[in-house]
Every structure is written in C-alpha cells, then in structure tokens.
Amino acid sequence: MHSVSEEIRNKLQDFNNKVQQKDLVKEMLNTKSAESFQDIAEYIAPNSIFNKILEDIAKNGDIQPYEWKAIKPFILYRLRETLIQMHESYPDTKKTPGESFEEVLDSILTGFMIFEEKYSLNWYYRLHQ
C-alpha cells in the first residue's frame, strides 16, 4: 500500500463536497444530462489527477489509500461516461421493453451507488485475496 499526498486527499474531498452541494449524483444517474457538470469540469477533465488515480487503482487493485466516499462519485461519473461512449460506438439493436440502453445503464449506475463503506472495493479486494 502506498500513501496519498495531502493535496490529493484535499482535491478528492473538495470534489466530493462539490458533488454533494450540487446534488450531482442525481445528474450522473441521468443519462441525458451532461450540462450540470461545469462545476466539476477541472476534476473530470481527461488530464485530471483523478484519472491517474483510477489508473493507479486499476494497476494494483488497491483502493485503500483513497477515501471511498470521496472517490466514489468520480468512479460513478467515469463509469457513466465510459458506458455512454461505448453505446455511441455500438448502439442498441434491441428494443425490448426493460432492456434499452438507458434502462440497463440506470440499473448499473444505481447498483454501483448502493455500495456503502463496508461494501467498498477494499472489502471486496480483501475478501477475494
């Protein structure tokens, strides 16, 4: 496990505070909304430190250095954006009720949001070592 600088901790906390103040989680769960994210643009930019954090987590599977409650909204945002981009490249061909992209995306994002502290990726990672 490696340590995280105070600057990164503060940026994560600041990002989380802005998301909570503006109630942006609801906007992140809305597949049609994107204009509400101007207040967090510096955090979600492709070159932001947060993308480097996700790359770091992906490389070593260790989320323990980061506060789950602070990084969770960013992971939600990135998950949403990645799935929307994938859908734009490979659109739905099915139109079965309950299986549209928007409905499935809503289920995935809502499912992700139910993770609480004790069910964080740390817990999952330790359980599967």
C-alpha positions as CSV (number, residue, x, y, z in Angstrom):
1,M,0.0,0.0,0.0
2,H,1.3,3.5,-0.8
3,S,0.4,6.8,0.8
4,V,-1.6,9.6,-0.8
5,S,-0.4,13.2,-0.6
6,E,-2.4,15.6,1.4
7,E,-3.0,17.6,-1.8
8,I,-4.7,14.7,-3.5
9,R,-6.8,13.9,-0.3
10,N,-7.9,17.6,-0.3
11,K,-8.8,17.5,-4.0
12,L,-10.8,14.4,-3.5
13,Q,-12.6,15.9,-0.6
14,D,-13.3,19.1,-2.5
15,F,-14.6,17.2,-5.4
16,N,-16.9,15.2,-3.2
17,N,-18.1,18.3,-1.4
18,K,-19.0,20.0,-4.8
19,V,-20.8,16.9,-5.9
20,Q,-22.8,16.7,-2.7
21,Q,-23.6,20.5,-2.6
22,K,-24.9,20.5,-6.2
23,D,-26.5,17.1,-5.8
24,L,-24.7,16.0,-8.9
25,V,-25.1,12.2,-8.2
26,K,-28.7,12.6,-9.4
27,E,-27.4,14.2,-12.6
28,M,-24.8,11.4,-13.0
29,L,-27.6,8.9,-12.9
30,N,-29.5,10.8,-15.6
31,T,-28.2,9.5,-18.9
32,K,-29.4,12.5,-20.8
33,S,-27.9,15.2,-18.6
34,A,-24.3,16.4,-19.0
35,E,-24.5,20.2,-18.8
36,S,-24.6,20.2,-15.0
37,F,-21.0,19.1,-14.7
38,Q,-19.4,22.6,-15.4
39,D,-18.8,23.0,-11.7
40,I,-16.6,19.9,-11.6
41,A,-15.0,20.3,-15.0
42,E,-11.5,20.5,-13.7
43,Y,-11.9,17.2,-11.8
44,I,-13.4,15.3,-14.7
45,A,-11.1,16.5,-17.4
46,P,-9.2,13.8,-19.2
47,N,-5.9,15.0,-17.8
48,S,-7.1,15.4,-14.2
49,I,-5.3,13.7,-11.3
50,F,-8.5,11.7,-10.7
51,N,-7.9,9.7,-14.0
52,K,-4.4,9.0,-12.8
53,I,-5.9,7.7,-9.5
54,L,-8.2,5.3,-11.4
55,E,-5.2,4.1,-13.5
56,D,-3.3,3.5,-10.3
57,I,-6.2,1.6,-8.7
58,A,-6.6,-0.4,-11.9
59,K,-2.9,-1.3,-12.0
60,N,-2.6,-2.6,-8.4
61,G,-6.2,-3.2,-7.2
62,D,-5.5,-1.2,-4.1
63,I,-8.1,1.5,-3.3
64,Q,-7.2,1.7,0.4
65,P,-5.1,4.8,0.1
66,Y,-8.2,6.7,-1.1
67,E,-11.3,7.6,0.9
68,W,-14.1,5.5,-0.7
69,K,-16.8,8.2,-0.1
70,A,-14.6,10.8,-1.9
71,I,-13.6,8.7,-4.9
72,K,-17.0,7.0,-5.4
73,P,-18.7,9.9,-7.2
74,F,-15.7,10.1,-9.6
75,I,-15.9,6.4,-10.3
76,L,-19.6,6.8,-10.9
77,Y,-19.0,9.6,-13.4
78,R,-16.3,7.8,-15.2
79,L,-18.4,4.6,-15.4
80,R,-21.3,6.6,-16.8
81,E,-19.2,8.3,-19.4
82,T,-17.5,5.1,-20.5
83,L,-20.8,3.2,-20.9
84,I,-22.3,6.1,-22.8
85,Q,-19.3,6.3,-25.2
86,M,-19.5,2.5,-25.7
87,H,-23.2,2.8,-26.5
88,E,-22.5,5.6,-29.0
89,S,-19.9,3.3,-30.7
90,Y,-22.1,0.2,-30.5
91,P,-25.8,1.3,-30.3
92,D,-28.7,-0.9,-29.2
93,T,-30.3,-3.1,-31.8
94,K,-32.9,-4.5,-29.4
95,K,-35.9,-2.5,-28.4
96,T,-37.3,-5.0,-25.9
97,P,-39.1,-3.2,-23.0
98,G,-36.8,-3.1,-20.0
99,E,-33.7,-3.8,-22.0
100,S,-33.0,-0.4,-23.6
101,F,-29.6,1.1,-23.0
102,E,-31.0,3.8,-20.7
103,E,-32.8,1.3,-18.5
104,V,-29.8,-1.0,-18.2
105,L,-27.5,1.9,-17.6
106,D,-29.8,3.1,-14.9
107,S,-29.7,-0.3,-13.2
108,I,-25.9,-0.5,-13.4
109,L,-25.3,3.0,-12.0
110,T,-27.9,2.6,-9.3
111,G,-26.4,-0.8,-8.4
112,F,-23.0,0.9,-8.1
113,M,-24.4,3.6,-5.8
114,I,-25.7,1.1,-3.3
115,F,-22.2,0.2,-2.2
116,E,-21.7,1.5,1.3
117,E,-18.5,1.8,3.2
118,K,-18.4,-1.8,4.4
119,Y,-19.1,-3.0,0.9
120,S,-16.4,-0.8,-0.7
121,L,-13.8,-2.2,-3.1
122,N,-11.4,-2.5,-0.2
123,W,-13.7,-5.1,1.4
124,Y,-14.2,-6.9,-1.9
125,Y,-10.5,-6.9,-2.6
126,R,-9.6,-8.3,0.9
127,L,-12.4,-10.9,0.6
128,H,-11.0,-12.2,-2.7
129,Q,-7.3,-12.3,-1.9
